[in-house]
Amino acid sequence: MKPMLAALVLVTASASFLPDACAQALPAAVEERIRVQFAVADENKDGVVEVDEIVGHALYVFARHDTNKNRYLEQAELPGHDPARFRQADRDGDGRLSHGEVAADKVLEFFEIDANRDGVVTIQEVLVYESAQRAKRK
């Protein structure tokens, strides 16, 4: 999972019902990166990520990627990230992402990932979500 936009990504509601086996389709290196990012985002180390943790993590990643320190993320500061995904998160269409746009996008993403609607995200939900995202991009 890319730390910023996952670490900024949305999926259709139908992805919530994908079988757990779908997560096995991820390459080992991708799954490991997802697990590491999940562990970092799980600040209280309770094995699940809550919405405040995912937004906090996104803003932390935002600061790391904001190389020119102008408090906005531009596509050039996110090499390798999907330009279409960037445009989706860029709610006001100004070609850059503000803290508010990143936070809002992460909240929306959180509720897309939370397949069982219990208010927390598990590693399995993230793996299934990312697997569905990869399948959609193919």
C-alpha positions as CSV (number, residue, x, y, z in Angstrom):
1,M,0.0,0.0,0.0
2,K,1.5,3.3,-0.9
3,P,1.7,5.2,2.4
4,M,-0.1,8.3,1.2
5,L,-2.9,7.2,-0.8
6,A,-3.3,3.5,-0.2
7,A,-1.9,5.3,2.0
8,L,-5.6,8.3,-0.9
9,V,-7.8,5.1,-2.7
10,L,-11.5,4.2,-3.1
11,V,-13.3,1.0,-4.1
12,T,-16.8,0.0,-5.0
13,A,-19.0,-1.3,-2.2
14,S,-19.0,-4.7,-3.9
15,A,-15.3,-5.2,-2.9
16,S,-16.5,-5.5,0.7
17,F,-17.8,-9.0,-0.2
18,L,-14.7,-10.4,-1.9
19,P,-13.5,-13.6,-0.3
20,D,-10.5,-13.6,2.0
21,A,-8.7,-15.7,-0.7
22,C,-8.6,-12.5,-2.8
23,A,-5.9,-11.1,-0.4
24,Q,-3.6,-14.0,-1.3
25,A,-3.4,-12.6,-4.8
26,L,-1.1,-9.8,-3.7
27,P,2.6,-10.2,-4.3
28,A,4.5,-11.0,-1.1
29,A,6.4,-7.7,-1.2
30,V,3.2,-5.7,-1.6
31,E,1.5,-7.5,1.2
32,E,4.5,-7.0,3.5
33,R,4.5,-3.2,2.7
34,I,0.8,-3.1,3.5
35,R,1.4,-4.9,6.8
36,V,4.2,-2.5,7.8
37,Q,2.1,0.5,7.0
38,F,-0.8,-0.9,8.9
39,A,1.4,-1.5,11.9
40,V,2.6,2.1,11.7
41,A,-0.9,3.5,11.4
42,D,-2.1,1.4,14.4
43,E,-0.7,3.8,16.9
44,N,-2.3,2.2,20.0
45,K,-1.2,-1.3,18.8
46,D,-4.6,-2.9,19.4
47,G,-4.5,-4.8,16.1
48,V,-7.1,-2.6,14.3
49,V,-7.0,0.9,12.8
50,E,-9.6,3.5,13.8
51,V,-10.5,6.5,11.7
52,D,-8.5,8.9,13.8
53,E,-5.4,6.7,13.4
54,I,-5.8,6.5,9.7
55,V,-6.2,10.3,9.3
56,G,-3.3,11.0,11.7
57,H,-1.1,8.6,9.7
58,A,-2.2,10.2,6.4
59,L,-1.2,13.7,7.7
60,Y,2.1,12.3,9.0
61,V,2.8,10.9,5.5
62,F,1.6,14.2,4.0
63,A,4.3,16.1,5.9
64,R,7.0,13.6,4.7
65,H,5.9,14.0,1.1
66,D,5.6,17.8,1.2
67,T,9.2,18.3,0.1
68,N,8.8,22.0,-0.7
69,K,7.1,22.5,2.7
70,N,4.3,24.7,1.2
71,R,1.6,22.7,3.1
72,Y,0.2,21.2,-0.1
73,L,1.0,18.1,-2.0
74,E,1.4,18.3,-5.7
75,Q,1.5,15.4,-8.1
76,A,5.3,15.9,-8.6
77,E,5.8,15.2,-4.9
78,L,4.1,11.8,-5.3
79,P,6.0,9.9,-7.9
80,G,4.5,6.6,-8.7
81,H,1.0,7.5,-7.5
82,D,-1.9,7.3,-9.8
83,P,-2.7,10.7,-11.3
84,A,-6.4,9.8,-11.6
85,R,-6.5,9.0,-7.9
86,F,-4.8,12.3,-7.1
87,R,-7.4,14.2,-9.1
88,Q,-10.2,12.3,-7.3
89,A,-8.8,13.5,-3.9
90,D,-8.3,17.0,-5.2
91,R,-11.8,18.1,-4.4
92,D,-11.4,21.8,-5.5
93,G,-9.5,20.9,-8.6
94,D,-6.6,23.2,-8.0
95,G,-3.9,20.6,-8.8
96,R,-2.7,20.2,-5.2
97,L,-3.9,18.5,-2.1
98,S,-4.5,20.4,1.1
99,H,-4.5,18.9,4.6
100,G,-8.3,19.0,4.5
101,E,-8.5,17.1,1.2
102,V,-6.2,14.4,2.4
103,A,-8.1,14.0,5.7
104,A,-11.5,13.9,3.9
105,D,-10.2,11.4,1.4
106,K,-8.8,9.2,4.2
107,V,-12.1,9.3,6.0
108,L,-14.0,8.2,2.9
109,E,-11.4,5.5,2.2
110,F,-11.7,4.2,5.8
111,F,-15.4,3.6,5.5
112,E,-14.9,1.9,2.1
113,I,-12.3,-0.4,3.6
114,D,-14.4,-1.2,6.7
115,A,-16.3,-4.0,5.1
116,N,-18.2,-5.2,8.1
117,R,-19.1,-1.6,9.3
118,D,-17.8,-2.1,12.8
119,G,-15.9,1.2,13.0
120,V,-12.4,-0.3,12.8
121,V,-10.3,-1.6,10.0
122,T,-8.4,-4.9,10.3
123,I,-5.4,-6.0,8.3
124,Q,-7.5,-8.5,6.4
125,E,-10.0,-5.8,5.3
126,V,-7.0,-3.7,4.1
127,L,-5.6,-6.7,2.1
128,V,-8.9,-7.5,0.5
129,Y,-9.4,-3.8,-0.3
130,E,-6.0,-3.5,-1.9
131,S,-6.4,-6.7,-3.8
132,A,-9.7,-5.4,-5.2
133,Q,-8.0,-2.1,-6.1
134,R,-5.3,-3.9,-8.0
135,A,-7.9,-6.0,-9.9
136,K,-9.8,-2.8,-10.8
137,R,-6.7,-1.2,-12.3
138,K,-6.1,-4.2,-14.6
